Amino acid sequence: MPIASSPFAAWSHPSASRPLPSASALLASLDAQRLGLSSVRDAQHQSDLGQFLTPQPVARFMAGLFAAPPRHVRLLDAGAGIGALTAAAVAAWCAGAGRPQAIHIVAYERDERLTAALDATLLACRTLGEPMGVAVTHEVVGGDFIAHAVAALEDGIFAQPVAPFTAAILNPPYRKIASTGDERLRLRRIGIETSNLYTAFLALAVRLLAPDGELVAITPRSFCNGPYFRPFRRDFLAAMTISRLHVFEARDRAFSDDAVLQENLITYAVKRAPPADHAVVVSASRDVMDGGDAAGASISARWVPLVEVVRPDDPEAFIRIDPDGDGGAALHHLARFTATLVDLGLTVSTGRVVDFRARAALRADAAADTVPLIWACHFADGFVRWPRHPSRKPNAIVDTPATHDLLIPNGHYVLVKRFSTKEEARRLVAVVHDPARVAAAHLGIENHLNYFHCAGAGLDPWLARGLAAFINSSWVETVFRRFNGHTQVNATDLRSLRYPTEAQLKALGRAVGDRHHDPVIADRFIANGTN
C-alpha cells in the first residue's frame, strides 16, 4: 500500500504564518498514521518483513531511557518504519536541558511503501530542532540493513565503512533466518551467529556503536534464555552493559493494534565494561504506558545487581528478569540443591518420534506389530495413561527395523512437556511413565516431549517419582516462569537446573508416592530440606 501523502510533509517547509509543530503534535500524528497503516497493510507483506510499527507511548518511554546526549549525536534507527522511535528520541533530546548542538540520523527502511513517510518524519524532526538550536540532519537508506551493515563492518578492499554511532534506537523486525540463507551467510562473515532477524539487527547495531554508545531496543524476550540465542547473548554481553530491562508481561499489549502475541522486552545498554558494583533497573508493566511514563500503567521496578541478572559462572549466559523479586525466595530455597544431571547419572533428551517424518509408521490404535507412542495428551494425574480414546493423535508406532532408532526400552521415565502457552497455569508439567501401567517391550516418545533417562534406559522408580515431584514443585515453576523468556521448555533449560542429590530425590519420591503431581509435599521438602 503506497502512502500517497504524509501528514508531516507540510512541516518540513513551514511558512512564516504557520506555527512550528510541537513535539507532542508530531508524535500524536505519527501514532495516528501508524494506526491507519495497521488497519490497511497487507498482513502477508508485514509478516514477510517481520515488521510491526511502534506505538507512540512505547516510543516515548524508550526515548526517555537515553542519558544526556553528547554535543554531536549520530543516531542509528534500523528498521525505522515511519520514524516513530527517532522522532521520540529527537523530541526528548530537544526538550532536555543539556540538548545537543547537532543530531545526524541514519534511518534504514527496506519497505518502499514507508520510505516517503519516513523521510517526511525526519524532515519534521529538523523543523522541530531549529527553534531549539539543534541542527538535525538525516539519511534514509533503503534496502537490506544486514547487507549494508556487513559491508561496512567487514575488512577488505570492498569494505564500505561508516562513522560509528553514539546512539541506536531499534524496533527490529523479527523473523527466523534460514540456516543456509543469504542473511545467515553474510552475518557469519563478520562472526555473528544468530537465528532471528531481531538479534541480527541488535548484534550489528552493537558493532556500529562507538565506545560508550547507547542502545535502546524493544524486542521479544525470547533471546534471554535457551540454546538458540546463546551465541548472541555471549556476543552482546561481552560488548554491552545492561542498565535497564523493562518487560511487558501481557503478550498482547505492546503491539495490540497488530495482534502481536509476544512477551516484549525493552533493553537499555551502553557499550562499555560494567563497574564492579553495577546494578540494573528491572521493571515490568502489564499495560502500555500512557504518555511514555508510569501514568496509566502499573509499573513494578527495583534495582538488581548485575551479577544476579547475568551470573558470571553461567555458561549459558541467561538473562534473568525478576521485576518484583518474587523469584528471589524461590532461588533462595533452591540454592541448597547443587547436583547436576551429570552428578545424578541422568540425561534429558527430546522425544525421537517426529510425527510428519514417521507418518507412515504411525497407527491410531495398537496392534500386534506396534508399540505405544506417548504424546502430551497421554498425561493424566501425574502418570502416562495410555492408550487414549478418543484421540486425534496416533496411539502407536510400528515396531520394525526402520523405526528401531526411534524407540526406547520400556521403563520408568520422567516426561516433561516442551510447549505451553503463556496463559496456561503451569509452564513445567512432569509425569512418570510407569512400565507397570503400560505393558510393552519398547515405546516411542513424541518430539514435543522431553524425557529423563539413565544412559538410554529407565530410572529407579523412587528416583523417578522424586524427580517428577521436584520439577512439579511451585518453587521450580516460579523460577522457570520468572526467568525464562519463552514458553518452550528446552532440554537445555532442564540441564541448567540444579537438583537434589540422588538420596534426596528418592526420599522425596517415597514421601509423595503416587502424588508427585501435587506440589504441596515437594514445596515443603524444598523449603525445609530433608534428612
N, C-alpha and C positions, 0 to 999 in steps of 0.2 A: 504494500500500500504506500505509494509515494505521498509525501507530505507537500501539498500544494502551496501552503503558506505557513508562516510561523508567527505566533503572537509576539515574538521578540524582534522581528525584522525591523520594525519602526524604531525600536530602542537603540539600534546601532548607529543611527544618524539623527539624533533628536534635534528638533528645530528650536530656535530661540524662544518661541512661545510655549513650547511643550515642557512641562516639568520633568526633571530627571527621574528615572524609575527608582523606586525604593527596593532594598533587598527583599523585603517581605513580599512585595508585589511580584518581583521576578520569580521567587521560589513558589509562590502560590500559582502563578501562571504555568510554571513548569509542571506542577503536580496536576493541574487541570489537563494539560496536554498528555501527560502520562496516562491519566485515566481514560482519555479519549482513545489513545493508542491501544490500551489494554483491551478495549471493547471491540476493536476492529482488526487488530493484527491477525495475520494468518497463524493459527496455532502450530501448524506443522513447520512453518518457516521459523517461528520463535523457538520451537523445540530443537530444530536442527542447529541453530546458533547457540542454544543453551542460555539465552539472554532474557533477563527479567529486570524491568526498569525500577529504580529505587524510589520508594515513596518519600515525599518531602520531609516528614518528621524524622525518618531514619537518616536521611542525608544530613539534616541539621545536627542531629546527635553525633554522627560520625565526624563532621567538620569541627565540632566543638572539642574533640579529643586532641587535636594538634596543640603543641606547645607554642609559645611566642615565636613567630617566624623570623628567619634571618632577613637582612635588608633586601636581599635579592632571592626570590623564591623561584625554583624550577619545579613545576608540578606535573606529575605523570598521572593521567587518567586513562587506563587501558580497558577497553570495552565501555566507552563513555556514554553510549546511548544518546540521550538528548542533552546531556551535560548537567544533570541534577546535582551530582556529587561535587563537581568542580564549582558550580555556581554557589553551592552552600559553603565550600571552603573559601572562595573569594569573598563572599559576604561576611564570613566570620573574621577573616583577616582584616578586611577594610573597617570593620566595626571596632576592632581592638585598639587599645591604647598604643601598643607597640607595632603598628601596622608597617608592612614592608614598603620599600620605595618602588619595587617592581615585582611583578609576577609574570612569569612566562609559562604558558600552559601547552603541553603536548598531549593531545587527546587522540586516542586510537579508536576507530569505529569501522568495522568491516561491512555493516549493513548500510548499503547505499540509500535505503529508504529513510535513514535517520540523519545522514550527514548534513543536510541542509539545515535542519532544525538545530543540530549541534553547533554548527558554525554561527547561527544566529544567537544562540545562547551565549557563546563565548564573546561575540561582539557586544552583547548586552553587559557582560562582565566588565569589558573595557570601559563602557559608559558608566558603569557602577563605580569603578575605581577612580575616574577622573576627578570628581569633586573632593575626593579624599586624598589626592596627591599620590595615588598609586597607579603606576603605568602598567596596564595589563595588556599583554600580547599573547598570541596563540598560534598554534599549528593544529590543523585537523589532518590526521594521517589515515587514509583509507587502507583497506587490505588487511592482511593477516598479521596481528601483533606478534605472534610467535615467530613468524618468518623474519619480520623486521628486527625484533629484539635479538634473535640468534645471530643475524648478520652483523648487528652492532657489537655483540659480545665475543664472537669467536675470533681467534687470531688468524693471521694470514693476509695475503695480498688483497683478498676480496672483502676484508672486513670493512664495515661502514660504521665507525664509532660515533657515539653521541655523547654530549656532555652529561655528566651524572646529575641526578635529580636530588633536590633537597627534601621533597615530599612526594608521596604517592597516595592516591585515594582510589579504591577499586571496589566495584561490584562485578567481579569477573564472571564470565559465562561458566556454567557447569554442565559438563557432558563428558562421558567416558572417552578416552583416547585409545584407539586401536593399538595393540602392541606392536604391529608392524606398519602402522600408518606413517605418513609423511611428518605429522606433528611430533610423533614419538621419536622418530629418527633424527629430526632436527634438534630436539631437546637433548638427546644423548650426545650430540656433537659437542655440547658445552657442559656435559656432566650432570644433567638434570634427568632424574628417573622418576616419573610420576604417571598416574593412570587417569587423571582427570584434568580438564581444561582449567578449572579454577585454581588448583595447586600449581599448574604450569605457569599461569599468569603471576601468581604470588612469587614463585621462585625466580622468574625473570625480573620482576619489579625489584626484588631484593638485590639482585646483581646490578641493576641500573641505578640504585641509590648511592649517593655519596656517603662517606663516613658521617655518622650522626644524623643521617636522613631518616625521616619518619614515614611510617606506613600505617594507613588505616584501611581496613577491608572488611566487607561483610561477605561471608561465605557459609556454606553448610558446615556444621560442626564435625562432620564425619572424619576430617583429617586428624583430629586429636587422638584417635585410637586406631587400633587394627593394623594388620600387616601391610595392606596395600599402600598406605601412606607413610610407612616407616622411613624410607629414604628421604621423602620430602621433609618430615619432621626433623630428622637429624640435620639436614641441609639448612633448614630455616633457623633452627635453634643455635646452630653454630655461628650464624651471622647476626641474628637479631636478639634483642632483649625485649621480652613481652612486658608491657606495663599496664595494660587494661584488657580484660576479657569480659564481654557482655553477651549473654545468651538470651534468646527469645525462647522461652520454654514451651510456648504453644506453637506448633509447627505451621499453623495456617494463618498467622497474624502478620508477620513482617512483609509478606508479598501476597496478601489476601486477595487483591484485585486480579492477580494472575493465577490464583488457585494453586500456589506452590505449597507442597507439603514437605517442608524441610525444617529441621531444627537449626535455626540460623544463629551465627556467632559473629560478633564484631570484635576484631582484634586490632589493638594499637600496639605497635612495636617500634623500636628505634635500633638503627644499625650501629651497635656498639656492644662491648662486653659489659655484663652487669656488674655493679658493685657487690661486695661480699654480702651485704645485708639487704639486697634488693627485694622489694615486695611488689606484688601485683594487686591491682584493684580488680576483684572478681565480682560481677554483678549479674542480675537477671531480672527480666520482666516478662509477664505474660502478654501484655499488650504493647503495641507500637506507641512510642512516646508522642504526646500531643505538644507540638511546638518545639520538638527537639530536646526537651528536658524531662524532668521527672513529673511535671504536671500532667495529670490524666493517666498516669501509669504507675503501678505499684512496683518499685524497684528495690530489690534487696542487694546490698553491696557490703563488702568487707575487704580489708587488707589481708593478703595471704603471702607468706614468704615464698619467694620463687622456688626454693628447694622443695616446697610442698606441691607446687603446681607441676614442676618438672623435676623429678627425683634424679639426682646426679648418678645414682647407681642403677637406673632403669635402662636396660639395653634397648627397650622398645621406644624410649623417649616419649611415653604417653604424656599428654597434657591434661591434667586433672582439674576440672572445673566444679567447684562446690560453693556457690554464692552465699548460701545461708548457713553453712557449717554443719548441715545435717549429716554429711558423710564423715565428719570428724570422729563422732562417737563410734561409728561402725569401724572406722580404721583403727581406732584405739583398741577395740575388742579383738579385732582380727590380728593385731600386731604380735600377739603371743604365739601365733602359728607361723612357722617358718619353713615347713617342709615343702620341697618342690615335688613335682611328679617324678622326677628322676630319683629323688630320695625314696619315694614310695615304690619305685619299680613299676610305675604305671605310665601309660601313654594315652593320649587322646587323639583320635583320628576322626575324619569326616566319613560318613557312610559312603560305601563304594558304588552303590547302585544309582546311576543317573537314569531317570526313567526314559527320557527320549532316546538315549543310546542303547538301552536294553529292552526297548519296547517289544521286540519280537519274542522275548523270553518271559514277559510278564503275563500273569494269569489272574483273572478276577477271583478265582477260588482255588483252594488246594486240590491237588490231585496226586496220584502215585509218583509222578516224576517231578514234583515240585517241593520246595521248602518255603517256610514262612518269609515274607518280606515285610519288614517293620517300617511303618510311617508314623508321623506325629499323631495321626488320627487313632492310633492304637494305644495312646497314653490314656490311662484311666486310674484314678485313685492311687497314684504313685507307682504303678506297675504297668508293664506291657500286657494289654488284654487283646489277644489275637485268637481267631480272626474277628473282623468287624463286619457286621451285616445290618443294614445295607451300607455300602461304601462306594464312593466314586473312585477310590484308589485300589489298585490291584492288591490282593492279599498274599500273592505267592509269586515266586520266580522259579523257572525251570532249572533243575539241577543237572547240568551237563558239563562236559569238559570246557565248553566255550564260556560258561559262566562261573567256572571254578574260582577264578581270581576275585570274583565279586562277593564271595561267600565267606563267612567265618564260622568256626565251630561253635555249637551251642554251649552256653554257659551263663554265668552271672555277669552282666554288663550294666553300666550306668549310661543311660542315653539322655542327651540334652538337646532340646530344640535349638536350631540355628537361627530361626527367624521368628520375630514377633512384630506387632505394630506398637508404636509408642503408646497408644491408648489402652493396650492390654494391661491387666492388673499386675502381671509379673513379666519380667524380661527373661529370667532364668527359670526354666522348668526342667527338672531332672526326674527320671523314673528308673526303676530297677527292672531289668529283664531277668526273670527267674526261669531257668530251664524247666523247673517242675511245672510251670504254668503253660509252657509252650513246648510240647514234645516234638523234637526234631533233632537230627544229627547236625545239621547246619542251618544257617539263616542268613538272610540278606538285610543290610541296613541301608535305607534310602538316603540319598545325598543331602537332604535337608536336615539331617540329624548328625550330631557328634556323638561318639561313644568312647568311654574309658575302657581300656583293656590292659592285660598284662602279657606283653610280648605276643600279641595276637590272640590270646586265649582269655578265658573268663577270669573273674576276680573271686576272692574269698567272699562267701555270702554276707558275713557281717561287715566286712570292709565295704562291700557294695552298698549296703543299706546306710552305713555311716557316711559314706561319700555323698550319696544322694541327699541325705538329710542336711549335710553341711552346705551343699550347693543350694538347696531349697530354703535355707535359713533367711530370715529377714535381714540380718546383718550383711550377708554376702550380696543379697539382692540390692540393698541400699547402696553399697559401694559400687556395684556394677552399674546401676542405673544413674548414679550421680556422676560417675567419672567416665563413662563410655558414651561417646557422642554418636552412637549409631544403634540401630535396633537389631543388628545381626550379632549373634554370639559366635565368634570365630574360635576355632581350635586354639589359635594363638592367645586369645583372651583367657581361655581356661588354663593354658600352660603358664600364663603370667601370674595366676593366683598363687597364694601360699596357703598350705593346707595343714591340718593337724597331723601328728605322727600316725603311723600305721596302728599302734596300740590305741591311740585316742579315737581314731576312726572306728575301729572295731568295738570299742566301749560304747561309742555313740550309737553304732548300729544295733547293739544289744539293747540299749536303752529305748530306742524308738521302735524296734521291731518292724512291723508292717505299717507303722505310722510315719515313715520317713518323709512323706509329703506334707506333714503338718509341721510348720516351723517352730511351734512353741517349745518343744523339748530341745531342739537344736539351738534355738536362741538362748535358752537358759544355759546350755552347755558352753556356748561361745562366751557368754557374759561372765560366767562363774568359773570357767575352766573345769578340768576333770582330773580325777586321780589316775 
